[in-house]
């Protein structure tokens, strides 16, 4: 074999050796034939996406409570009153032991193994779990007031164990970082200015990532966890003058490489092979907080997280405006980042129009919301898949997947999701519009391997 050919083959196969994704494992939730059999159907249709696209939900509001989406739970179960975040709630508690009891009651009931079964039953195959850094108590400072992370962990373990039992893919997401990466309660606190972007908090986060990586690889309950996201939603250019936050110029140059090193070093120490390694996930370029790859080594197992809330793009309009945007305007593949999953999105429209006749939650508008779901699903399945925000909330079905399935707005089984992935809903709305051409997600590994073998045969002969 010529030297150049040998080099090509070496590089080609190096590109194929990467951390696992659902299509490289026999996960029951992705087995189309088995899932159709459960529904009394002999086999899945040829265009079934059940076995190769991530379709899931976030467990938002569970291990990080966000009062905006769970006002009843916040007031009645947690009794946090007018507190704006978990940090504030614990800070103002007169009895921290009693307040920890309330949080434990919440963790036990808001999401639990029965919830995971329900997620499976409506045809989904993946879950994303937002976590705060205080889940690892060793890095919490005395001045920081959060619920007891040690009391939280058994509930996390039970949920990921149930996911493993059902063959559901799991993404763990560092949603709340030390110092807070945003001035938003989703971080678990509500600082005036984000304080995450400095060496001390980068170091604490690296310790959390090391700890969680070891937990994933050492505890069989975590065997279907395949992605560890290093940071949710840093301040982005879409937030105007707030970007960049103080110190954020070091996000991609210092923290991102440090996070990758922490995870890979932990895996090396444990002797984890490439095929069992985690995909390390970063917010994608479309998020607007820099190029995640700009200072990373050429790691073969990087994944990307895309968040796409259309309500932040379209502040007005009608049903046709929203359908046109998802059918003809939007494209989540322009940055060419693979593998990518659209991990936060919803059916919520702009707050200023959500109760207009076109968008009010009523029987008349169910058809629109069903069609818009299908349009978004098809758009996001041009990547490696999607995770809806969220499974459970105190809000209506535009934010709440479980409520949308109960209302008949979203399909309630795997067969229905395959149908909505293939129905030509955009043609229904825009019969004369030219069909948009969008690059597909990365080719299946088996296809790449076959191409490699064919090329190898060609250059040898």
C-alpha positions as CSV (number, residue, x, y, z in Angstrom):
1,X,0.0,0.0,0.0
2,X,1.3,3.5,-0.8
3,X,2.3,5.6,2.1
4,X,-0.3,8.3,1.3
5,X,-3.0,5.7,1.1
6,X,-1.9,4.2,4.4
7,X,-2.1,7.6,6.0
8,X,-5.6,8.2,4.6
9,X,-6.8,4.9,6.0
10,X,-5.3,5.6,9.4
11,X,-6.9,9.0,9.6
12,X,-10.2,7.6,8.3
13,X,-10.4,5.0,10.9
14,X,-9.2,7.3,13.7
15,X,-12.2,9.4,12.9
16,X,-14.5,6.4,13.4
17,X,-13.2,5.6,16.9
18,X,-15.3,7.8,19.2
19,X,-17.4,7.7,22.3
20,X,-20.7,6.0,22.0
21,X,-24.1,7.2,20.9
22,X,-27.3,5.3,20.9
23,X,-26.9,4.0,17.4
24,X,-23.8,2.0,18.5
25,X,-25.5,0.3,21.5
26,X,-28.5,-2.1,21.7
27,X,-30.7,0.2,23.7
28,X,-34.2,-1.1,24.1
29,X,-35.8,2.4,23.8
30,X,-34.3,2.7,20.3
31,X,-35.3,-0.7,19.1
32,X,-38.0,0.1,16.5
33,X,-39.1,-3.5,16.0
34,X,-39.6,-4.1,19.7
35,X,-41.4,-0.9,20.3
36,X,-43.8,-1.5,17.5
37,X,-44.4,-5.0,18.8
38,X,-45.4,-3.4,22.1
39,X,-48.1,-1.5,20.2
40,X,-49.3,-4.6,18.5
41,X,-47.7,-3.8,15.2
42,X,-45.4,-6.3,13.5
43,X,-42.7,-4.0,12.3
44,X,-41.7,-0.4,12.0
45,X,-42.1,1.5,8.7
46,X,-39.1,1.8,6.4
47,X,-38.8,5.5,7.4
48,X,-38.9,4.9,11.1
49,X,-36.6,7.2,13.0
50,X,-37.1,5.4,16.3
51,X,-33.8,3.6,16.2
52,X,-31.4,6.4,15.2
53,X,-32.6,9.8,16.4
54,X,-32.6,11.0,20.0
55,X,-36.2,11.9,21.0
56,X,-36.5,13.0,24.6
57,X,-37.5,15.4,27.3
58,X,-35.7,17.5,30.0
59,X,-36.4,16.8,33.6
60,X,-36.5,20.5,34.3
61,X,-37.5,21.8,37.7
62,X,-36.4,18.6,39.4
63,X,-32.8,18.8,40.8
64,X,-32.8,22.5,40.1
65,X,-36.1,24.1,40.9
66,X,-37.1,27.1,38.8
67,X,-40.0,29.1,40.3
68,X,-41.2,30.5,36.9
69,X,-42.3,27.1,35.7
70,X,-43.5,25.5,39.0
71,X,-45.1,28.2,41.1
72,X,-47.5,25.8,42.9
73,X,-44.7,23.4,43.8
74,X,-42.4,26.3,44.8
75,X,-45.0,27.8,47.2
76,X,-46.8,24.7,48.5
77,X,-44.3,21.9,48.6
78,X,-41.0,23.8,49.0
79,X,-42.6,26.7,50.8
80,X,-40.0,29.1,49.3
81,X,-42.4,32.0,49.2
82,X,-41.0,35.0,47.4
83,X,-37.5,33.6,47.1
84,X,-36.2,33.8,43.5
85,X,-33.9,30.8,43.5
86,X,-32.9,27.7,45.5
87,X,-30.0,29.7,47.0
88,X,-32.4,32.4,48.2
89,X,-34.8,29.9,49.5
90,X,-32.2,28.1,51.6
91,X,-30.7,31.4,52.7
92,X,-33.9,32.7,54.2
93,X,-35.0,29.4,55.7
94,X,-35.4,29.6,59.5
95,X,-34.7,25.9,59.8
96,X,-32.3,24.5,57.2
97,X,-33.0,20.9,58.2
98,X,-36.8,21.3,57.6
99,X,-36.1,23.1,54.3
100,X,-33.9,20.2,53.2
101,X,-36.8,17.9,54.1
102,X,-39.0,19.9,51.8
103,X,-36.5,19.7,48.9
104,X,-36.1,15.9,49.5
105,X,-39.9,15.6,49.3
106,X,-39.8,17.5,46.0
107,X,-37.0,15.3,44.6
108,X,-38.9,12.2,45.6
109,X,-42.1,13.2,43.8
110,X,-41.6,15.7,41.0
111,X,-39.6,13.2,39.0
112,X,-39.0,9.5,40.0
113,X,-38.6,6.1,38.3
114,X,-42.3,6.0,37.5
115,X,-41.8,9.2,35.5
116,X,-39.1,7.5,33.5
117,X,-41.6,4.7,32.7
118,X,-44.1,7.3,31.5
119,X,-41.4,8.8,29.3
120,X,-40.8,5.4,27.7
121,X,-44.5,4.7,27.3
122,X,-45.1,7.8,25.2
123,X,-42.5,6.7,22.7
124,X,-39.5,8.7,23.8
125,X,-36.0,7.3,24.1
126,X,-33.8,9.9,25.9
127,X,-33.8,12.2,28.9
128,X,-31.7,15.2,29.9
129,X,-31.1,15.9,33.6
130,X,-30.1,19.4,34.7
131,X,-27.8,19.4,37.7
132,X,-26.2,21.9,40.0
133,X,-22.7,21.9,41.2
134,X,-23.9,21.6,44.8
135,X,-24.8,18.0,44.1
136,X,-21.0,17.5,45.0
137,X,-20.9,18.9,48.5
138,X,-17.1,18.9,48.7
139,X,-16.9,22.0,46.4
140,X,-19.6,24.0,48.1
141,X,-18.3,26.9,50.1
142,X,-19.5,27.8,53.6
143,X,-20.9,31.0,52.3
144,X,-23.1,29.2,49.7
145,X,-26.6,28.0,50.7
146,X,-28.0,25.1,48.7
147,X,-30.1,22.0,49.4
148,X,-28.1,19.1,50.6
149,X,-26.5,17.4,47.6
150,X,-25.8,14.1,49.5
151,X,-29.6,13.8,50.1
152,X,-30.2,14.5,46.4
153,X,-28.0,11.8,45.0
154,X,-30.1,8.6,45.8
155,X,-33.0,10.1,43.8
156,X,-30.7,10.8,40.8
157,X,-29.3,7.2,41.1
158,X,-32.8,5.7,41.1
159,X,-33.9,7.7,38.0
160,X,-30.8,6.8,35.9
161,X,-31.1,3.2,37.0
162,X,-34.7,3.1,35.7
163,X,-33.5,4.7,32.5
164,X,-30.8,2.0,32.2
165,X,-33.4,-0.7,32.8
166,X,-35.5,0.6,29.9
167,X,-32.6,1.3,27.6
168,X,-33.2,5.1,27.6
169,X,-30.2,7.3,26.7
170,X,-29.3,9.8,29.4
171,X,-27.6,13.2,29.1
172,X,-26.3,14.8,32.3
173,X,-26.1,18.6,32.1
174,X,-24.2,21.0,34.4
175,X,-27.0,23.5,34.5
176,X,-25.8,25.5,37.5
177,X,-22.1,26.3,37.8
178,X,-20.2,27.8,40.7
179,X,-20.7,31.6,40.8
180,X,-23.5,31.2,38.2
181,X,-22.9,31.5,34.5
182,X,-26.0,33.6,34.0
183,X,-28.0,36.0,36.2
184,X,-30.9,33.5,36.0
185,X,-32.5,31.1,38.5
186,X,-31.8,28.1,36.3
187,X,-28.3,28.3,37.8
188,X,-29.8,27.7,41.3
189,X,-29.0,31.3,42.3
190,X,-29.7,34.8,41.1
191,X,-26.6,37.0,41.3
192,X,-26.7,40.6,40.1
193,X,-23.7,39.8,37.9
194,X,-22.6,36.3,36.7
195,X,-19.6,35.3,38.7
196,X,-18.6,32.0,37.1
197,X,-15.9,33.3,34.7
198,X,-12.7,33.1,36.8
199,X,-10.0,30.6,37.7
200,X,-11.4,29.6,41.1
201,X,-14.8,28.7,39.7
202,X,-13.3,27.0,36.7
203,X,-11.3,24.9,39.0
204,X,-14.3,24.0,41.1
205,X,-16.2,23.0,38.0
206,X,-13.4,20.8,36.8
207,X,-13.6,19.0,40.2
208,X,-17.3,18.5,39.7
209,X,-16.8,17.1,36.2
210,X,-14.1,14.8,37.4
211,X,-16.3,13.6,40.2
212,X,-19.3,13.1,37.9
213,X,-17.2,11.3,35.3
214,X,-16.0,8.8,37.9
215,X,-19.6,8.4,39.2
216,X,-20.8,7.6,35.7
217,X,-18.2,5.0,34.9
218,X,-18.1,3.4,38.3
219,X,-21.8,3.0,39.0
220,X,-23.8,0.5,36.8
221,X,-26.9,2.6,37.3
222,X,-25.3,5.2,34.9
223,X,-24.6,2.8,32.1
224,X,-26.8,4.6,29.6
225,X,-25.4,8.0,30.4
226,X,-23.5,8.8,27.2
227,X,-23.2,12.6,27.2
228,X,-21.9,14.9,29.9
229,X,-22.5,18.6,29.2
230,X,-19.9,20.9,30.8
231,X,-22.0,24.1,31.0
232,X,-25.5,25.1,30.1
233,X,-26.2,28.5,28.5
234,X,-23.3,30.8,29.2
235,X,-24.1,34.5,28.6
236,X,-24.4,34.9,24.8
237,X,-24.2,37.7,22.3
238,X,-28.0,37.5,22.0
239,X,-28.3,39.2,25.4
240,X,-27.0,42.5,24.1
241,X,-24.8,44.5,26.5
242,X,-24.7,41.7,29.0
243,X,-22.3,39.9,26.7
244,X,-19.6,39.2,27.3
245,X,-19.9,38.8,31.1
246,X,-17.0,39.8,33.2
247,X,-14.1,37.3,32.5
248,X,-16.1,35.5,29.8
249,X,-13.3,36.1,27.3
250,X,-11.7,33.0,28.9
251,X,-14.6,30.7,28.5
252,X,-13.5,29.0,25.3
253,X,-9.8,29.5,25.7
254,X,-9.4,28.4,29.3
255,X,-12.5,26.7,30.7
256,X,-13.5,24.6,27.8
257,X,-10.1,22.9,27.4
258,X,-9.9,22.6,31.2
259,X,-13.3,20.8,31.3
260,X,-12.3,18.4,28.5
261,X,-9.0,17.6,30.3
262,X,-10.8,16.9,33.6
263,X,-13.2,14.4,32.0
264,X,-10.6,12.6,29.8
265,X,-8.1,12.4,32.7
266,X,-10.7,10.8,34.9
267,X,-11.5,8.3,32.2
268,X,-7.9,7.5,31.6
269,X,-7.4,6.9,35.3
270,X,-10.3,4.5,35.3
271,X,-9.0,2.8,32.1
272,X,-12.1,3.6,30.1
273,X,-11.7,2.6,26.4
274,X,-12.5,5.0,23.6
275,X,-15.7,3.1,22.7
276,X,-17.0,3.6,26.3
277,X,-15.9,7.2,26.7
278,X,-18.4,10.0,27.2
279,X,-19.2,12.5,24.6
280,X,-18.2,15.9,26.2
281,X,-20.8,18.4,25.2
282,X,-20.6,22.2,24.7
283,X,-23.2,24.8,23.6
284,X,-22.9,25.1,19.8
285,X,-21.8,28.2,17.8
286,X,-25.4,29.1,17.1
287,X,-25.8,29.8,20.8
288,X,-23.5,32.8,20.5
289,X,-21.0,32.4,23.2
290,X,-18.0,31.7,21.0
291,X,-16.7,28.7,19.0
292,X,-16.5,25.7,21.3
293,X,-13.8,24.1,19.2
294,X,-11.5,27.1,19.0
295,X,-9.1,25.9,21.7
296,X,-9.9,22.2,22.0
297,X,-7.6,19.4,21.0
298,X,-8.9,17.3,18.1
299,X,-10.9,15.1,20.5
300,X,-13.0,12.6,18.7
301,X,-15.8,12.7,21.1
302,X,-17.2,16.2,21.3
303,X,-20.9,16.8,21.0
304,X,-22.9,20.0,20.7
305,X,-26.0,21.4,22.3
306,X,-28.4,23.7,20.4
307,X,-31.3,25.6,22.1
308,X,-34.0,27.0,19.9
309,X,-36.9,28.8,21.5
310,X,-38.7,30.4,18.6
311,X,-40.6,32.7,20.9
312,X,-37.3,34.7,21.3
313,X,-37.0,35.1,17.5
314,X,-40.6,35.8,16.6
315,X,-42.1,38.4,18.9
316,X,-45.3,38.8,16.8
317,X,-47.1,37.2,13.9
318,X,-49.8,34.5,13.5
319,X,-49.9,30.8,13.0
320,X,-48.6,31.1,9.5
321,X,-45.6,33.1,10.6
322,X,-44.6,30.4,13.0
323,X,-45.1,27.6,10.6
324,X,-43.2,29.4,7.9
325,X,-40.3,30.0,10.2
326,X,-39.9,26.3,11.2
327,X,-40.7,25.0,7.7
328,X,-38.7,27.5,5.5
329,X,-36.5,29.8,7.4
330,X,-34.9,28.0,10.4
331,X,-31.9,25.7,9.9
332,X,-30.0,24.2,12.9
333,X,-27.2,22.7,10.7
334,X,-25.5,25.8,9.4
335,X,-22.6,25.6,11.8
336,X,-21.8,22.0,10.5
337,X,-21.2,20.8,14.1
338,X,-21.8,17.1,14.6
339,X,-23.1,15.3,16.5
340,X,-25.6,17.9,17.7
341,X,-28.8,17.6,19.6
342,X,-31.4,20.4,19.9
343,X,-31.8,20.0,23.7
344,X,-34.1,22.8,24.6
345,X,-37.2,23.9,22.6
346,X,-40.9,24.2,23.2
347,X,-44.3,25.1,21.7
348,X,-44.4,28.4,23.5
349,X,-45.0,31.5,21.3
350,X,-44.1,35.1,22.2
351,X,-45.5,36.1,25.6
352,X,-47.1,39.2,24.2
353,X,-49.2,37.1,21.8
354,X,-49.7,33.8,23.6
355,X,-53.3,34.5,24.4
356,X,-54.3,35.9,21.0
357,X,-57.0,34.1,19.1
358,X,-54.4,32.3,16.9
359,X,-52.4,31.0,19.9
360,X,-54.7,30.6,22.9
361,X,-54.7,27.1,24.4
362,X,-58.1,25.7,23.2
363,X,-59.6,23.0,21.0
364,X,-59.6,25.3,18.0
365,X,-55.8,25.7,18.1
366,X,-54.8,22.1,18.8
367,X,-54.3,21.5,15.1
368,X,-51.8,24.3,14.8
369,X,-49.8,23.2,17.8
370,X,-49.7,19.6,16.5
371,X,-48.5,20.8,13.1
372,X,-45.9,23.1,14.6
373,X,-44.7,20.3,16.8
374,X,-44.3,18.1,13.7
375,X,-42.5,20.9,11.8
376,X,-40.0,21.4,14.6
377,X,-39.5,17.7,15.1
378,X,-38.6,17.3,11.4
379,X,-36.3,20.3,11.6
380,X,-34.4,19.0,14.6
381,X,-34.2,15.5,13.3
382,X,-31.9,16.9,10.6
383,X,-29.5,16.9,13.5
384,X,-29.0,13.9,15.8
385,X,-32.3,14.6,17.5
386,X,-34.1,16.7,20.2
387,X,-34.9,17.1,23.8
388,X,-38.1,19.0,24.6
389,X,-38.3,21.5,27.5
390,X,-39.8,20.1,29.7
391,X,-41.6,16.9,30.9
392,X,-43.4,18.4,33.8
393,X,-44.3,21.9,34.9
394,X,-47.2,24.0,36.3
395,X,-47.6,25.6,32.9
396,X,-49.8,24.6,30.0
397,X,-48.9,22.0,27.3
398,X,-46.8,24.5,25.3
399,X,-44.1,24.0,27.9
400,X,-45.1,20.6,29.2
401,X,-44.6,17.4,27.1
402,X,-46.6,15.2,29.4
403,X,-49.6,17.5,29.2
404,X,-49.3,17.8,25.4
405,X,-49.5,14.1,25.0
406,X,-52.5,13.9,27.3
407,X,-54.2,16.6,25.3
408,X,-53.5,14.8,22.0
409,X,-51.3,17.6,20.7
410,X,-48.2,15.5,20.6
411,X,-48.2,11.8,19.6
412,X,-48.3,9.5,22.6
413,X,-46.2,6.5,21.3
414,X,-43.3,5.6,19.1
415,X,-45.4,4.9,16.1
416,X,-47.0,8.3,16.3
417,X,-43.7,10.0,16.6
418,X,-42.5,8.2,13.5
419,X,-45.6,9.4,11.7
420,X,-45.1,13.0,12.7
421,X,-41.5,12.8,11.6
422,X,-42.6,11.9,8.1
423,X,-45.9,13.6,7.5
424,X,-45.5,16.4,5.0
425,X,-46.9,19.1,7.3
426,X,-45.1,21.9,5.6
427,X,-46.6,21.1,2.2
428,X,-50.0,21.2,3.9
429,X,-49.4,24.7,5.0
430,X,-47.4,25.9,2.0
431,X,-48.3,23.8,-1.0
432,X,-46.5,26.0,-3.5
433,X,-43.3,26.7,-1.5
434,X,-40.1,25.1,-2.7
435,X,-38.9,22.4,-0.3
436,X,-36.0,23.5,1.7
437,X,-32.7,21.6,1.3
438,X,-30.9,21.0,4.5
439,X,-27.8,18.9,5.2
440,X,-28.6,15.8,7.1
441,X,-27.0,14.8,10.4
442,X,-23.8,12.7,10.4
443,X,-23.9,9.5,8.4
444,X,-24.4,6.3,10.4
445,X,-21.2,4.7,11.5
446,X,-21.9,1.5,9.6
447,X,-22.2,3.5,6.4
448,X,-18.9,5.2,7.0
449,X,-17.2,1.9,7.8
450,X,-18.5,0.4,4.6
451,X,-17.2,3.4,2.6
452,X,-13.8,3.0,4.3
453,X,-13.7,-0.7,3.4
454,X,-14.6,0.0,-0.2
455,X,-11.9,2.7,-0.4
456,X,-9.3,0.3,1.2
457,X,-10.2,-2.4,-1.3
458,X,-9.8,0.1,-4.1
459,X,-6.3,1.4,-3.2
460,X,-5.0,-2.1,-2.4
461,X,-6.1,-3.6,-5.7
